[in-house]
Every structure is written in C-alpha cells, then in structure tokens.
Amino acid sequence: MLVILAAIGWMIGFNTIRNKWNFFWYGRGSVAHVKKFYSTVGDNDSTAFLQLFSAKVMQEEGRENLIAIFRCGVPEDKWLGKHHHEEIIGKWMSGDTAVIKVAVSAGSYDKDSVLFKLLKENGDWKIVF
Amino acid sequence: MELPKFKLANVAADGTAEEPQLFSVEKLPLETTTGRRGFLGAGLTALALFANRKLFSNKNYIDKDLLAHESGINGLYFNNTGETLLSVTSRELKLWSLASRKLLGKVSDIYINAVTMAPNNQHFSLVTEKRIEIRSLKNASLIKSISKDEYLEAKALMYTPRGHQLVALLRKREVRCWNCDSWQEIPFFPSEISKEITNMLYTPDGKYLITIESPESKSDYRIMQINIRSAANGKLIKQLREFNKSIYVDTLLLVSNDSRRLFFIEEKNRPAALEIWNLQTLEKDYTYKLKENRAVALSADGLRVFIEADYFIEIWQSPMLSRVQRNIAKMLAVSRYEELKEPVIELCKHAGMINSIAVSPVGTIVASGDSRGVIKLSDWTKQECQGYLFDPRANQSDGVSYNVYDKVTGNTISYTMPCGSPIPSGAVCTCNCVAGTYKPPPPPSHSNDGRICSCVPVCICMAV
C-alpha cells in the first residue's frame, strides 16, 4: 500500500517538476508575451498588438477585425479610465504549445480567468486560438 | 431656387382639427405670415437661434408635452410592417397609424393582461380578465371573443410564427393554445413541459421555442432553466443555463427579427444582467449589467439595443463577434458591450420616466412611452425627435401638426408638437410662436370654443 502511495506521490511530483522544467526551458518568453498583450492595449499600440498573433490568426481574422476588438479594450483615459489587471495563475507546456492561465479584470469588474495558447513561430511566441 | 413648402394643421385640445393645407412660404396664411410685428419677432428669434444654437438644436429640449393617454404607457407594439402601433395602459388600448399619426381606434375600460400582433397584419389579440379578444388592426373593432367563464391572468400572449395558433402563457405556469381558423382550444405541445413554463417565446423564423422552465422534478423550486426547444415538436435542443430565481419573478426574453440573437434578463424591473446569446452558435456573446430595465427593445437585426435611461433612450451597439474576436474580448475582459460601443445615442428626452420602447421592424422609428401617457416618435438613424402621438381628448393643451418634405429621401414626415415648442431638427420650414408670446390654452371644454396657440406666430425658414 505504502509503495503504491509513494509511487503515486513520486509521479505527481515528477510531473510537476517536469512541467516546471519544461516551462522554464522551453516556455521562456511566453509569460512576457502575455504581459505584452496587455501593455500594447494599455499603450494603445495597435501595430505591436497585431504582431502578437500567429500568421494563421491574422489570415483568418484579418487586420480590420483585430483592430476593431483591440479598440474596445483600449482605456478611454490612460490615467483615469479603465485599465486591465492581469495575474498569471497557471502555466503549462504541451508539446510546442505554451498555455498560460490569466485572471484578468478591467477597471473594477470581477476577475475572469482566460487561457492564452501560444505557439512558436520563427522563434517567436505567437497567440493562437 | 425652389422655396420650401409645408403642410400645417392646427389641432385643438377640444378634439377639433383643421385639414392639413399645403403652403409655400410666400403664401402663408395671414395669421402665420410675418407681419411688421412678426418681422421683428422673426428677426429676434433668428438672432436667438444664431446666438444660442445649442438651445434650439437640442433635441431633448422640451417646453410642453402632448398626451396620447391619460395614464402611464405599459406597452407599445408595432405590427410587422411598421405601419401601425398599439399603445397600452392598464385600462386602455389605442391603435395608431404611423403614416398619418392619427388615432385609428381605441378600447377603453377593460383590464388588459397581454397583447400581441398577428403575423398576418389583419388583427391583434388581447387578454382581458375573462376572455381573449381578437380585434381588427384597421380600427380596433372586435372580430371574435374567445369567452371563458374563468379568470385568465396571462403573462404573455403570442402567435406561432406562421400565425396558425394563438398561445397564452398564464401566470399559473400553464400554456393554453387556440387554433386561429376555428378558434377552438387545442392542446399545447409539448404536453410534458406545458405546466412548467414561466416564460416563452418563438423565434420569428419558426425554428426555436425558447422557454424559461422551472422543472418540478428539481428539489429546489427556485431553479429555472433557459431551454432552446424545437418549435416543431418541442424537443429539447440545448439547455443554455440554469439560474436561481423565484418562479414568481418576471424574466425578459427578446429575439431579434432575424432570429439570430436572444436577449435575456433574469429579473425584469430590477438591476440585472442583460445576456445576449447567439442563436446560431447557441453561445453567449455578451453580458451587460443594467441598473434597471423598465424598457428594452431591439433593432430588427439585433445589433442595437434600446434601453431606457430614466428620461431618455440609450442606444447601444452589440456587434456580432467572430470566434477570434470573442476570445480576444474575453482576454481583454470586454464582456460588456458597453465597451464595444460606438458613442451612445440619446434619443428624445421625456419629462416622465420611460416605461416602454418599441422599434419599428422595418423602418428607423422608435416609439417611447412614459409614465405620464406621452408617446414620442424618434428616428434613431437621424437622432432626432419626430413628434408625438397625440390624442386631443387626453390633453389639456394643444398641438400643431405639420408635414415636412425631406429633400434627401423625398418623403413627407409628419410632426406633431406642442404649441410653442422648438423647431424640430430636420424641419425645412415651420411656423411657431414668437418667443415669450405663447399662452397656454384654457382647459378643454365640451363646447367648441377652445382654440390653439394663443401667441404671435412667426414663420422661420432654416437652411438644411
């Protein structure tokens, strides 16, 4: 019995450590990419915002649609208006894909958790859906 | 240069009205042309216009209101063609022609539970205390009365999308159904849910029956479900979600005319969330927190929502989102379509709290009814008030109604405004009182001695 429990504990521990190692080694830059997603919106920098998405997303959605939704998130007033609060609450590597769980709120609204899926494209992380 | 022309008819509070007459500017009737005193008045008024354009161009500015009913409006309903409007108070119903802005007929001294327009544009139905009445859409005359010697307290009345059946949802969570050819009562399907529904609605395309149900099988009687069912056989297609509310709470269901969107509010007349569901994907697009919701209406395409904001109407945009846009909106915490808006448009301020809003299914006209019995018509694309629906017999004041030719569309727009009110936006030419000379008319009497606009009238032409 003890052996089984020890084996389960070891597997859980091993997987956790492996996941952390994978993320540390392979997922470098992905968290910064997610943070950049919010900073481009906060800075109203649509050019930088568009560069965060994969070529497939750009092709599927088109520049105009992405800009339209980008504008909805831009704070009305940089100092007094609404702004995003994001907090990384989880991160995993799955093959070539980094998945980052973020709790996000805008202004005083309740926090909601969202998943960012990131894929390496020509050496850079890109957001995919 | 062609001079502007207009039709002018005086409408007195005693119910008398002149036939509208067509005038060109240089042939105005004697009492409205600019005499020596009028010339001075016109000059002063024009000066005031230029000096304070904001005051006169303010579409919300109201001097005086004209009443359509003597008590607060509870409901407004357009027919399918947008030509006719029904206005309902607790004890009265009036039928209006939108083209002429005239009262076509009325039904008084009855307790009105629920009203609905027939899809065939021939009649409408209403539930009174003990019967269901079918009335003509021409003059509100009674066509058929489905008499039942029982108390019928209905929450909603509706036709099936093709108009073959009339369905009444009673407060005791019972659904009753009548065949529209024979007017015989027939069983409502699906029979297994007909005693559990607290609210329901057909999509106009006839595809879905949307229900709010409180299943008796659930141990907690407060659990309710929003269900999408097949309109053909009542079969459950998808349960959108469950929520906790008393079964006695009134929920609000609206579906856009193109059947692409469902709007849902958990509790009417309370601060609540307005949910917008996509009926193609059966997924939720937005949630928007309303401070209160006495009146909510939709544009025909469901992309704009008209919400009362106490004394005026706000128009919000709620664009359809693509899959990627919906994901990014979630990442940005843009769950409220307030943040997906173009600037809010405020329409036609009322002096009383707005109780009801209806949007024409074909045109751009929005009707809003308030707690004092006033019904105003606005064109939301032009962001302008288009006057009142005016029943002289409900008023103690008088109005001026006139038609203005819209040079852009070539249409004639009818306006009814109180005497002495500012010139409506978009008017080419109108006659009005010289500022400061207006005197309210005496209260209406049964004799024909009451007349309108005790003032020095002046004609002002505005460049458009």
Interface residues (C-beta under 8 A of the other chain):
Chain A: F37 V41 V57 E60 E61 N65 L66 A68 I69 F70 C72 G73 K82 H84 V102 V104 S105 A106 Y109 D112 V114 F116 F129
Chain B: L321 S322 R323 V324 Q325 N327 I328 A329 K330 M331 L332 A333 V334 S335 R336 E339 L340
